[in-house]
């Protein structure tokens, strides 16, 4: 078996470590950062946890905070315009998956001449060049973007979520400080937590898994499975928050070195067409898509159930079913809505099914699933998801 391993050069993990950001930059000879964040983190003052240590070190960081959820290419273009007007030597993605993804996309897009569109770098194009190194500081425990070779950007003109993947998207370094997640609202804690679990699970059952990614996926599920509920119900529980942050990061390294599968393939079109946050659309899909593939990777699904605490049975068939049932029960406890309960119009949903199925297949992710669906099966799964509630 041959495979390639990718990860940041440095990952700092621990409470309060965001205070070490200036020292981290110094190790790499960097001193002119542009911090990419979002308006909410600016208004809450959380971004100051990153800016203040830089200022105390005598640096003069600038902030680009136009990031929005499910970021479109137009925001990336605006960020690159800011980048080109300044004399920056690095980008710091500070926030959830969206600011980190925007920072990655800005670095990649800035390698092209003025007027280049983000779609020029869409997979399978190898986006291996970045204009500036990226330092990633997540404030959620879910996307794993701080460790991955991927960034997800919506083509605003075409209504398509694009996967951009390559060495240009791999951060130079990451700081995983679980204390930054204390202020997350329950909805975000739930959705990003299930997202992280889906990364680990899909990495484990993916047709592109390998021994390295397998070990990380299993460890991530051991951390996330017993702690997600606690972090949701007890937001200031330090051990649970720490476990979730570490689990999300480990899951990110895992799937970046294998792949995601059908959940993510079907999730991205939901986000693009109905503006459902990525973690939430993954959570909507995870129980049913897991159940769909059980028979094709029963032993792996069963081991996931045991590691995550959904089953103690030594019978793979029993444990695998317990995983799907347990994920459905988890969605109920975390108040994950169905597409119908989220407010998506049934007519609009039905009208988009053909296009969503095409976009899911085009992403390549469904081809990594243990059971690879035909287009008609994807449409049927979308319909079943909507009919569930």
Secondary structure, DSSP 4 states (H G I P E B T S, - for coil): --------SEEEESTTGGGGHHHHHHHTT---EEEEEEHHHHHHTTTHHHHHHHHHTT---EEEEEE-SS-BHHHHHHHHHHHHHS--SEEEEEESHHHHHHHHHHHHHTTSPTT--GGGG-TTSB----SSEEEEEESSSS--TTT-SEEEEEETTTTEEEEEESGGGS-SEEEE-GGGGTT--HHHHHHHHHHHHHHHHHHHHSTT--HHHHHHHHHHHHHHHHHHHHHHH-TT-HHHHHHHHHHHHHHHHHHHTS---HHHHHHHHHHHHH---HHHHHHHHHHHHHHHHGGGSHHHHHHHHHHHTS---S-HHHHHHHHHHHHHHHHHHTTPPPHHHHT--HHHHHHHHHHHHHHHHHTSGGGGSSSPPPHHHHHHHHHHHHHT-
